[in-house]
Amino acid sequence: MVSIGIDLGGTNIKIALVDKKKGFIATSSIPTRAELGKENIFDSLAEEVKDLIDTENVRPMGIGMGVPGMVGLDRRTVKNPPNLPGWDIVNVAKEMEKRVGISCIIENDANLAALGSARYGVASDIDSFIMVTLGTGVGGGIIFQNKIYKGTTGSAGELGHVIINYHGPMSHSNTRGGIEAYLGQRFLSRYAADIIRQHPKNALYKEFSTDFDLLEPVDLSRAANNGNKLAIDILQSSGEKLGYAIVNYIHILDIRKIVVSGGVAKAGKWLFEPARKTAHEYLMPPFREGFDIIYESLGNEAAMLGAASLAFEELS
């Protein structure tokens, strides 16, 4: 059985043909070019999907598609997706079906990253877990008893907007101090640059002082691996804040396995060890049993695999 998995991002759209048992058959990617409007996005995407089907000479049973923003319980409509100007309430499934002639189902992209991990990744033997995606922003998905938990309207799992400090920095949350403001890529880089500017003798200052906009979390990880104490301290501070957020997630949901993915998560032990220590310290004792933080290495592939899995499970 073969389906199509699509991950619609603000910069690029990734498409995959996926075999239910074997995984990826073929993949492709096109620029989103969101500034040209949603009709252009759907037209370009439909053309790419048709080309991929023709090239591989297969007939997919359905299309699963991950989109940013809040997806309704019908899994056809998204509301006000970020980084897609001109989108308010859009029936994405209908737009794809009329162009490609294949049944389509959609879901929030972070939810599908969680589902991809559950079906093909590190969480394949865990029936309930919370996924935290540390990318440009911070997203999340909740898998409860092997299914995506969507809440009452479909919008559950906006984990990046959990507030840990009302007087903290701004992000895309409606108030200050959301966890995204500390661990989203652009926000972590901004915080790190502010700290590094105060240490002109540090190697990171010498490397980026002419243009701190070039500083990314991967540079902090590299410096930490090379023994740079300031980089280690910055990542440790961010990891501690992740730990505080995890305490909130676990106390509310009573799900003790935390799966972390995304570019920022590649910092590995520099983030995870302080997060694990902080969470263990502040979790109420009964919630510590079974607690763990696990790294998902699938990266962006998880969302495509999750999208294809959703098609297998809901459209077959």
BELSULSUL-V933942 format. One record per residue. N is the residue number from 1. PSI is psi in whole degrees, -180 to 180 (none if undefined). OMEGA is omega in whole degrees, 0 to 359 (none if undefined). NEAR is the number of other C-alpha atoms within 8 Angstrom. Layout:
N/PSI/OMEGA/NEAR
N/PSI/OMEGA/NEAR
//
This chain:
1/134/184/8
2/140/173/11
3/174/177/17
4/132/174/15
5/130/183/20
6/136/175/16
7/106/182/14
8/108/179/13
9/169/181/10
10/-24/181/10
11/-46/182/8
12/156/173/11
13/126/180/14
14/134/184/13
15/141/179/13
16/142/164/13
17/127/187/16
18/130/171/15
19/134/187/11
20/-37/182/10
21/-38/189/5
22/-18/183/7
23/-142/187/9
24/134/168/10
25/-48/180/9
26/153/179/9
27/158/173/9
28/170/182/8
29/142/175/8
30/153/176/9
31/142/181/7
32/-43/183/11
33/55/185/9
34/-27/182/12
35/-16/179/6
36/-4/175/7
37/163/187/10
38/-32/179/10
39/-41/178/6
40/-39/178/8
41/-49/182/12
42/-40/179/10
43/-47/180/9
44/-42/181/8
45/-44/180/10
46/-40/179/11
47/-41/179/8
48/-40/178/9
49/-46/179/10
50/-41/179/9
51/-41/181/8
52/-41/179/11
53/-45/181/12
54/-42/182/8
55/-43/183/6
56/-8/177/7
57/53/177/6
58/162/176/7
59/99/181/6
60/147/179/12
61/-13/179/13
62/171/178/14
63/129/169/16
64/139/187/17
65/128/176/16
66/132/181/17
67/150/173/13
68/152/177/11
69/-173/188/11
70/120/185/11
71/134/183/15
72/169/180/12
73/-23/179/7
74/-12/180/6
75/39/175/10
76/-26/189/14
77/138/176/13
78/146/180/15
79/126/171/12
80/57/179/9
81/137/179/12
82/153/176/8
83/14/177/6
84/82/184/10
85/140/179/8
86/-5/177/6
87/127/172/10
88/-80/172/8
89/115/187/8
90/128/174/8
91/87/185/9
92/-42/182/10
93/-44/180/13
94/-42/181/9
95/-39/180/9
96/-41/182/13
97/-41/182/11
98/-19/180/7
99/-32/186/8
100/-24/180/9
101/25/179/7
102/139/180/10
103/141/185/10
104/145/175/15
105/144/183/15
106/163/177/15
107/159/174/14
108/138/187/12
109/-39/179/14
110/-35/174/13
111/-40/181/13
112/-30/173/18
113/-40/177/16
114/-43/180/18
115/-38/177/18
116/-40/176/17
117/-38/180/15
118/-34/185/15
119/-32/187/11
120/-5/190/11
121/-152/188/12
122/-19/182/11
123/18/185/12
124/-19/178/10
125/19/179/6
126/124/185/8
127/-18/178/11
128/125/178/11
129/164/176/14
130/125/175/14
131/132/174/13
132/121/180/13
133/119/182/12
134/88/180/16
135/-137/176/11
136/-42/170/7
137/-160/175/11
138/124/178/15
139/-175/180/13
140/161/176/15
141/148/181/18
142/121/174/14
143/118/179/16
144/119/182/10
145/48/173/6
146/14/176/9
147/154/177/7
148/128/174/11
149/121/188/10
150/-8/183/11
151/-163/187/7
152/-25/181/6
153/-4/181/8
154/-2/190/10
155/11/181/11
156/155/173/10
157/15/177/11
158/69/189/10
159/-25/181/11
160/-15/183/11
161/12/172/11
162/127/187/9
163/126/177/11
164/-7/179/10
165/104/184/8
166/-15/179/9
167/14/183/6
168/-168/183/9
169/164/179/9
170/153/170/10
171/-141/176/10
172/2/176/7
173/164/181/9
174/-2/175/4
175/176/182/8
176/160/168/14
177/22/170/16
178/155/182/19
179/-29/177/17
180/-32/182/15
181/-14/180/15
182/-24/188/13
183/-8/170/14
184/143/188/15
185/-51/184/14
186/-32/182/9
187/-38/175/12
188/-41/178/13
189/-40/179/11
190/-45/178/8
191/-45/181/9
192/-41/180/9
193/-41/179/10
194/-39/179/8
195/-45/184/8
196/-34/179/12
197/-24/180/9
198/0/183/6
199/72/186/8
200/-15/179/8
201/-8/182/6
202/147/181/9
203/-33/179/7
204/-35/176/9
205/-45/181/12
206/-32/182/9
207/-35/189/7
208/3/186/10
209/-26/179/9
210/-21/179/5
211/90/181/7
212/-13/177/8
213/-18/180/4
214/-12/182/6
215/129/178/10
216/161/179/9
217/-32/179/11
218/-31/178/10
219/-35/176/8
220/-42/179/11
221/-44/179/14
222/-46/180/8
223/-40/179/12
224/-41/178/13
225/-26/178/7
226/6/175/6
227/14/180/7
228/110/186/10
229/-37/181/7
230/-43/178/9
231/-41/178/11
232/-43/180/14
233/-41/180/8
234/-47/180/9
235/-36/178/13
236/-42/178/11
237/-41/178/9
238/-39/178/12
239/-39/177/14
240/-40/180/13
241/-37/173/12
242/-40/178/11
243/-43/178/14
244/-42/179/13
245/-41/180/12
246/-38/176/10
247/-45/179/11
248/-47/182/8
249/-47/185/10
250/-41/179/11
251/-33/181/10
252/-43/190/6
253/-17/184/6
254/41/173/8
255/122/193/10
256/-11/179/13
257/124/181/12
258/120/178/14
259/127/185/13
260/132/180/13
261/178/177/16
262/166/185/11
263/-42/181/10
264/-31/182/13
265/-15/178/12
266/-10/174/9
267/-17/171/11
268/-125/188/8
269/-28/182/6
270/-28/174/13
271/-45/191/14
272/-38/182/10
273/-48/176/9
274/-33/177/13
275/-44/180/14
276/-43/181/11
277/-45/180/10
278/-46/181/11
279/-44/181/12
280/-35/181/8
281/-39/189/6
282/-7/172/8
283/141/171/10
284/139/189/7
285/-42/181/6
286/-24/183/5
287/-8/181/12
288/-23/181/10
289/123/179/7
290/-1/181/7
291/136/174/9
292/154/173/8
293/127/186/10
294/136/179/9
295/132/175/10
296/118/185/11
297/-3/182/7
298/-26/180/9
299/-137/183/9
300/-20/179/8
301/-28/183/9
302/-41/182/16
303/-39/178/18
304/-43/179/19
305/-38/177/18
306/-40/179/16
307/-45/178/21
308/-39/179/17
309/-39/179/15
310/-41/177/13
311/-45/178/18
312/-43/190/13
313/-28/186/7
314/-18/184/7
315/-11/182/11
316/none/none/7
//
